[in-house]
Amino acid sequence: MQRNHVSSSRIRSVGWENDILEIEFNDGSIYHYHNVSQSEYLSFIHSGSLGTALSQLDKVHSYNRVN
């Protein structure tokens, strides 16, 4: 999955494909968030604070570390 660099103190890059949001953190860890719609992804990447938006995703989507 292609990820795009983002400006965040915790997150290095994000990508989305087939309802999976992929997040690469600054420490190099990569997580997949499942059942994330395209509209949720777009709201996430355009949010004022990716950290705050990620906290909301943590509450409603399952996720796992992939590396």
N, C-alpha and C positions, 0 to 999 in steps of 0.2 A: 504494500500500500504506500502510496506517495504521501509524505507528510510535508507540511509547510511550517517554516520557522515562525514563532510567535514571540512577542515581547512580554515576558512574564518572569517573575522572580523564581518560580518553581517549575515552569513548563518550557521545554526547548522547542517542541514541534508537535503538531496535531495533523491528523488525517482522518478521512471518513470514507467508507466504502461498504455497501451492502449492509447497512444498519449497524456497522461496527465503528465506533470512534476509537482511534488509536492515539494514545498520548505518550510522548517521550518526555520524561522528566529530565531536569538538569543533571541528575546523577547518572543518567544513561539508562535507567529502567524504563521499560515500555509496558503499557497496560492497554488491554482491550476492554472497552465498555460496550455491553451488548444491548441490542434493541433500541439504538439511538436513531431516531428519525432524522431525515435530512433537515427538517425545520429546527429540530433541537440542536443539531450540529451547527447550523448557521447562527442560531441565537447564542450558542456557546462562544463561537469564535468572534462574534461581534459584541460580546458583553464588555462592560467597562472593566471588570476584574475577572480574569480567567480563574483565579483561585477561588473566588466566591462562587462562580458558576460551577466549578468542579465540585465544590462541597454539595451543591444541589444535585448534581448528577449522581454522586455517591449514595444519596438517599433513595434514589428511584431506579437505578440500573445496576445489574450485576456486573462485575468486572473481574479480570484476572491478569496476573503478570505473565508476560509471554517471553521474557528473557531472563 
